[in-house]
Amino acid sequence: MTNPAELAENRPRQPDKLKKRVFSDNGHEISKINQRMLRSLSFVLSVLMPSLFFLSLRLPALNELDRPYAFFFLMSVLVYFASGELREGAVLPLIYLYFLSLVVFSVYGGIFLHVSHPPIFIFVTLLIFPMIVIDRLWRINMAIVFVCSVYCSLSFLYKPFSYSVAALINVTISSVLGIAIGRHLTAIKLENIETRRQLALQRDMDILTSLPNRRKLFEVLGEMELEDSLTPLTGVIMIDIDNFKNYNDFYGHVKGDECLSVVGSCLRLYSEKYAVAFFRYGGEEFIGLSTEYSYKEIGAIAESLRETIRGLDVRHRGSSLGVVTCSVGYAEKAVCASLGHEELIVMADRALYAAKSMGGDRAAGFLEATENEGGECLTLRRKTRGQML
């Protein structure tokens, strides 16, 4: 008889849970899209409001709206410029604040100034808002219901009954259409965003180790080299699995892939624990990029990593210790007087070569690895540069 717990565990995920996962996985991209939509909307209204302002000065029926138009023009301009420099967490609050100001403007003009005129702005707002904002549906729906309730209540209090009924019908139609169409458009947008994320993962991720691949490595290095980079490169760690060819020859490529996967999992944990991003460099070789550690601190991380990989206890008959081990080389930009990331990688690679030459299962820094050449990085820079060329 089937265990109910197993059925519950194997049951497909509900759509609501999938949507929550999409929001959490794509929060940054969703915020960028919302920011662009807010900026576009505020720009359009910034252009539209001056025309309505001058029109209200010429038409007696709209004379009382000149100040609201001027106020909303200024607010739209402020929102337009503010939306360009927003932090990710401030985008949605500003969108809802801007939406609320549109509602206040509509209520003021449609209920207290022009009782007989239909409030076109609130109808348009209730129709457009759910279509352009990407947010959790319950929040959008609550905002729409709140606005409808407040507007209809004020309408029945301050407007003739016939006008209030008409407003109720128009507001309800606008809200229902906005929510229905917005729900459909949001689902399409989220699906496209998630598809782009999955494609980017496939492009940038090494399937075997689940680490970023070499293509992603050089993309990140390019970003770190920019003058205004918030995370400039400070150090490099190179890791190579000792005697991996022998491991593959003895155990087979399937076991070899399993070994790489285990090491990749270990490096992912180190990426989460330390400010070091690890990538698969090629074959059995990996590389870590540091953004904040000193030479001594990078050395401590490299040594800890070497011990951790040995402690994975992956059996290896070709190793003197009977388990898979690795060699680690590292270099730090300031101490080693590196001119750029290419030179720094070469320095870490030289240290790795020295570690392997000493029998493997050890971590070596560039300074220690080149002591036999005087220990001076400045002297060795010509050699490393020659290797890069």
Secondary structure as GFF3:
##gff-version 3
##sequence-region A 1 389
A	DSSP	alpha_helix	4	10	.	.	.	ID=ss1
A	DSSP	alpha_helix	15	25	.	.	.	ID=ss2
A	DSSP	alpha_helix	27	58	.	.	.	ID=ss3
A	DSSP	three_ten_helix	60	65	.	.	.	ID=ss4
A	DSSP	alpha_helix	66	83	.	.	.	ID=ss5
A	DSSP	three_ten_helix	88	90	.	.	.	ID=ss6
A	DSSP	alpha_helix	91	107	.	.	.	ID=ss7
A	DSSP	pi_helix	108	113	.	.	.	ID=ss8
A	DSSP	alpha_helix	120	132	.	.	.	ID=ss9
A	DSSP	alpha_helix	137	158	.	.	.	ID=ss10
A	DSSP	alpha_helix	161	204	.	.	.	ID=ss11
A	DSSP	alpha_helix	214	224	.	.	.	ID=ss12
A	DSSP	beta_strand	235	241	.	.	.	ID=ss13
A	DSSP	alpha_helix	244	251	.	.	.	ID=ss14
A	DSSP	alpha_helix	253	273	.	.	.	ID=ss15
A	DSSP	beta_strand	276	282	.	.	.	ID=ss16
A	DSSP	beta_strand	285	290	.	.	.	ID=ss17
A	DSSP	alpha_helix	295	310	.	.	.	ID=ss18
A	DSSP	beta_strand	326	332	.	.	.	ID=ss19
A	DSSP	alpha_helix	341	357	.	.	.	ID=ss20
A	DSSP	beta_strand	363	365	.	.	.	ID=ss21
A	DSSP	alpha_helix	366	369	.	.	.	ID=ss22
A	DSSP	three_ten_helix	371	373	.	.	.	ID=ss23
A	DSSP	alpha_helix	377	388	.	.	.	ID=ss24
###
